Amino acid sequence: MNQLQNEVTIPARYIDELITVSNGISFQKEQELHFIKSCLFYLKEGIGSDHAINMAMVDYLTES
């Protein structure tokens, strides 16, 4: 089944902040990918970058 999805624009500076934060943390590749996916999910929902990064970090810490 094909689901319709709305297009969401995430500002490039939010992506830059996400990359900067993820590069500063000692992740294994799989953990880093999960962190980035989680953060992008929150950004897609319209949450600001600082809050999205914090929420993704909580997700990472609670699932570790």
C-alpha positions, 0 to 999 in steps of 0.5 A: 500500500502506498501511503501519502506523506507530507513533505517536510523541510528541515533547515540546513542549520539543524542538520549541521547541529545534528552532525556536529553533536553526533561527531562529538560523541563516541558512538558505534556506527549502528548507535550513531545511525539510530541517534541520527534517525531519532533526531531526524524524526523529531525534527520532522515533527517540527521540534527545534534542533536543540530539543530534538537532539536532547530527545534523541539523546534520551532515546539513545541512553534509555535504549542502551 
